Amino acid sequence: MNPVMNDTKWEELRLAMLELGELSPRFRVLDVEKESPSIWDADWFYHFRNGEYKYRKWVEIEIQSDDQYDAVLMKLTEIRVPGAKIENGFRIFGYAMTGEYIDYIN
């Protein structure tokens, strides 16, 4: 696996989601050393920083309304992060497999 995010980009993501205030979404994290993701959480200020960013395989962002979708998409596009739209929101990639194509959210 190859890293596609660094500490600076993870911090940009954290701060962008904090800026959304009431529209700030929940997230869950899968670390490279774990088999299952964390529980859903909404604390971008403290909990998102738990552990080291270098172990983040991906972060999923859960969307619960159209307004929240629009606000989150705008922030993700602004900060330009590697990821994909998924059924309930977005997945931001921290790592990619060698030879795997990863696009940016737009």
C-alpha positions in Angstrom: 0.0 0.0 0.0 1.1 3.5 -0.7 0.1 6.6 1.3 -2.0 9.2 -0.6 -2.6 11.6 2.3 -0.2 13.2 4.8 -0.7 14.8 8.2 -1.3 18.2 6.7 -4.1 16.9 4.4 -5.7 15.0 7.3 -5.7 18.2 9.4 -7.2 20.2 6.5 -10.0 17.6 6.4 -10.5 17.9 10.1 -10.6 21.7 10.1 -12.9 21.8 7.1 -15.5 19.5 8.8 -15.3 21.5 12.0 -16.0 24.7 10.0 -19.4 23.2 9.0 -20.8 23.7 12.5 -24.3 22.2 12.7 -23.8 20.5 9.3 -20.6 18.7 10.5 -21.0 15.0 9.6 -20.2 11.9 11.5 -17.2 9.8 10.6 -15.6 6.5 11.1 -12.0 5.4 10.6 -10.3 2.2 9.4 -6.7 2.0 10.3 -4.3 -0.2 8.3 -3.6 -2.4 11.4 -7.3 -3.2 12.1 -9.8 -5.4 10.4 -12.9 -3.3 11.2 -13.7 0.4 11.3 -14.2 2.5 14.4 -17.7 3.3 15.6 -19.4 6.4 14.1 -18.3 9.6 15.8 -19.0 13.3 15.4 -16.1 14.8 17.4 -13.8 16.3 14.8 -12.1 18.4 17.4 -10.6 15.7 19.6 -11.6 12.2 18.5 -10.6 12.6 14.9 -7.0 13.2 16.0 -6.9 10.1 18.2 -4.0 7.9 17.1 -1.6 8.7 14.3 -2.8 9.8 10.9 -0.1 7.7 9.2 -2.2 4.6 10.0 -5.5 5.8 8.4 -6.4 3.5 5.6 -9.6 5.5 5.1 -12.2 7.7 6.7 -15.9 7.5 5.8 -18.1 10.6 6.2 -21.8 9.9 6.7 -24.3 12.3 5.1 -27.7 12.7 6.6 -29.3 15.5 4.5 -29.2 17.2 1.2 -27.9 20.4 2.8 -25.2 18.5 4.6 -24.2 16.7 1.4 -23.8 20.0 -0.5 -21.8 21.6 2.4 -19.5 18.6 2.8 -18.9 18.2 -1.0 -18.0 21.8 -1.2 -15.4 21.5 1.5 -14.0 18.2 0.1 -13.7 19.8 -3.3 -12.0 22.9 -1.9 -9.3 20.9 0.0 -8.9 18.4 -2.8 -8.7 15.0 -1.1 -8.5 11.5 -2.7 -11.7 9.7 -2.3 -15.0 8.5 -3.6 -18.7 9.0 -3.2 -20.3 6.0 -1.4 -23.9 5.0 -0.6 -24.1 7.0 2.6 -21.6 9.8 2.0 -17.9 9.8 1.1 -14.8 7.7 1.7 -11.5 9.6 2.0 -8.5 7.4 1.2 -5.3 7.4 3.2 -3.7 4.6 1.3 -4.0 3.0 -2.1 -2.8 -0.3 -3.4 0.1 -0.2 -5.9 -1.3 0.3 -9.3 -4.8 1.3 -8.0 -6.3 4.4 -9.5 -7.6 6.9 -6.9 -9.5 10.0 -8.0 -10.1 13.2 -6.1 -13.6 14.1 -4.9 -15.2 16.7 -7.1 
